[in-house]
Amino acid sequence: MNIEKYRHAKKQDIHLPEYDTNQNDGKSEKELKEKTIPERVSKLKELHWKLFAEGKKGIVVVLQAMDAAGKDEAISYIFSNLNAQGLKTTSFQKPTDEELNHDYLWRIREGLPERGQIGILNRSYYEDVIAPRVHDLLDGETLPDETDKDLVWSMRYRQINDFERYMTENGFAVIKFFFNMSKEEQRKRLLERMKNPKKNWEFSFQDVEERKYWESYQDIFEDMLENTSTEYAPWYILPADSEWYSRYIITEVMIECLENLDPKFPEISQENQEKLDHYIEKLEKEGE
């Protein structure tokens, strides 16, 4: 797979209607589900164990999308197969009163990984440059008196870029996935959730209400992608109508990232190797 065609690592004009939301490069869902993805997840799991064992670097994974685009399913089918000790998953909703009493990046700290971990942010700090713009909620936040509200979003883009640079320079790779889903596909998925008793729990009436703001969301997504795509923290735009192919892309991106980090199992010291050999011999004799 050529993952570069999904990668955006520099500021450029982005028009989401130009991006195909339905793509599979000739791979059938059955092939992806039963063969390709399980094999590649096995490779990802092996690399993740090395990352955890080495304990020197970490990865921040941002999942950003409209409702029903496939974020939760990506977590279930890919990341849930990894070593639980080396995985941290955090979901972000509307800010609480306590969170609003801090700077907007404050609440993200609890979701950041330790060295040796992959931290999954199911939605993220990017919510603070999306929802407040769509619903004009900035007046509900406390900003310094000298802040020009017309410049808040460009300021936050700069701060987010700086934050992501800070993370990468401190040993934490930042990978961001945007699930580019069509409005028609979302309609079908929401209907499935509403009609299927086993999926009713996934449905929220707010999901349908938010569809009224679809165009506003798309405009803001484009602005966000244009202003926060960087070499050190690229965005990957996924063809989210194709759920299994999107999961395949995510898996390949994660493998590439880990291979670039090149984690290794720690080597035992000579002193400990001699001690280990002694205890191996001792336990083997017990079995004789």
N, C-alpha and C positions, 0 to 999 in steps of 0.2 A: 504493500500500500504506500502511496505517496502522500504522507500526511502534510507535506508542505502546502498543498493546495487548500487546506483548511486552516492553516496557520496565518495569523496576522500579527506582525511584530513591529510595525511602524505606523505612524500616523498617516492615514490616507482616507479619501472619501469612500464611505461604505453605504451602499444602497441595498438594503436587505431583499427587496423584490428581485434583485439580480442574482441572488443566491438560491440554488436549487434546494428545496426543503425535502425532496424525495429522491434518494440516490442509493444505489447498492453496488455499483461497479460490476454488475453481472453475478453477484453472489446471492444465492437464494437464502431466505430466512432459515430454512431447515439446515442448510450447510453452516450458516453462521452460528445458529443456536446449538447444534449438536456436535459440531466438529471444530470449526475455526476458533470461536471465542473460548471454549473450554481449554483448548490447547494453549492459547496465548495467555489466558488467565493463569494457567499453571506456570508459565514462564514468569509472569508478573509476580506470582507468589514467591517463587524462588529468589528473585531480586529483592523483594520486600523483606524477606528473612535476613538477607545480607545487610540491608539498610538498618534494620532493627538491631542486629547483632553488633554491627560496627558502632552504632550510636554516635555518629559524628555529624550527620546532616539530616535534613528533613524536607518534606514537600508540603506545600499548601495548595490544595485543589479547590478552585472556586467553581460552583455550578450555578449558573444564572439563567433564568427562563421565565416564560409565562406559565400559568398553571396548566398541568396535565402534559407538559412537554417531555417528561421522562427522567427528571432528576432522581426521584426516589427509586425508580426501576434500575437506573444505572448503578446506584449504590447497592441495591439488592443483588444484581447479577454479576457485578464486577468486584467492588470493594469489600463486600461482606465475605468473600472467599479468602481474604488475606488474614494474616496473623492479627488476632484481635488486640493483643498487647501493643502492637505497633500501629494501630489505627484509631483515629479520633474523629467522630462525626458530630457536627453541630448544626442545628437548624435555626434560622433567624426569622423572627416574625416582626410584627409592629413593635417599635421600641416601648419599653415600660417607662413609668415615671422615673424610676431610679436611673435608667439608661439615659433618659433625656436630660438628667441633671449632670451628665458628664459630656465630654467631647464625643462626637459621633463614632469615633474609632475605638472608644473605650470598651464597648461590649464585645468587640471581636476578639479580645485577648483570651477569653476562656475557650475559644475554638481553635487557637493556634497550637500546632503540634510541638512536641518535645523533639530533641535530636533523636533520630532513629524512628520517628513516626511519620505517617502520612495523615495530614489533617484535612478532612472534607468539610467544606463550608457549603451547606445546602442553603443557597442564597447567602448573602454576605454583606460586607460594607458597601457594596454597590447599590444595595437597597436605598442608601442615603443620597444617591444621585438619581434615583428613579421614582419611587413612590411619592416623595415630597413634591416632585415636579408635576407629576400627573395629576395629583389631587390638591396642589397648591397648599401644602402643609407647612411651609417654611415659617409662617407666623407663629406656629406652635412650638418652635424651637427657640432656645435662648442663644442669641448671637451677640458678640461684642458690639457695643454701640457704634463703633467706627466701621463696621462691616457694610460694604456696599452690596445690597441684596441682588443686584443685577450681575454681580461678579462671583456670587457664591459657588455656582456650579463649576466654573473654570478654576476657581481656587481649590475646590474639593478634588477635581481631577488631578491637579498638581500634587496635592497632599497624598492622594492615593498612589500616584506614580512614585512619589518619594518613599512612601511606606513600603511599597513592593520592592523598590530598589534596596531599601534598608534590610528587608528580609533576605533577599538573595545575597547581599554582601555579607550577611551573617550566617550563611550556610543553609538557607531554606529556599529551595526552588519554588517558584510560583507559577502554577499552570491554571489557565482559566478557560472554561468551556461555556459557550453560549449556545443554547438549544434553539435553533432557528426553525420554528414550527409555523405552519400555515394556519390561518383562521379557520378554514374548513376542517382541518385535521383536529384542531382543538374542539370544535363543535361535536365531532364524532366521538371523541374520547370522553367529553363531558356527558354526552347522552348515554354512553356505555356505563359510566359510573352511576348515573341516575336510575337507569333501568335494571341494572344487575344488582339484586339484593346483596350479593357477596362483595360488591364494590361501593355500596351506598356510603360506607364509612369514609371513603376517600373524597366524597363530594362535599363541597361547601357552596351555599347559595351565593356567597361572595364571588366565587369563580365566574359565575354567569354575569353578575353585575359588572365585573371588571371588563368584560368584553365590550362594553360601551366605550371604553377608552383605548380600544385596540390600536388605532392609528397614532394616538399620542404615545403609547408605549413603544411602537415601532420607531417613531421619530427619535425618542429619547435613547432607545437602544443603539441606534445608529450613531448618535452623538457620543454616547458612552464608549462604543467600540472604537470610534475614530480617535478619541482623545486619550484612551488608556491602553492602546496596543503598543507594546514596547518589546525590544529585543530580550530584555531580562524577564519580562512577564507577559508573554504573548497570549492573545485570545485565539481559541479554536472555534470556528463557527460550524456547528454540526447540522447536517440535514435531518432535523429531528422528526420529520414525518416518518422516516425510516428508522424505527427504534433500534433494531438489531444492528444495523450498519453503524449507527451513531455509537452504540456500545463498543463495537469493533474499533472505531476510530479512537475512542477514549482509551481502550486497552493498549493500542499501539503507541499512542502518545505517552502514556505512563511508562511503558517499557523503554521507549527511547530516552525519556528523562532519567530513569534509573540507570540505564546503561551509560549515560553521560556522567552521572554522579560516580559510577564505578565503585559501589560499596563492596567490601570484602569481609569475609569472616575473620575475626581477630586471630592472630597467630599466637600460640602458647609459648611462653618463655622457656628457655632451656631448663631452668630450675623447676618450673612447674611440670615440664614434660617428664623429667626424671621422677617427680613425685607421682605423676599420673601413671607412669609405667609401673611404679612400685605398687600402687593400689590396684591396677589391673591384674598384676601377678597375684596379689593377695586374694582378690575375689575369685580368680580362676582356681586357685588352690582350694578354696572353700567348696567348690563344686566337685572336687575329685572324690 
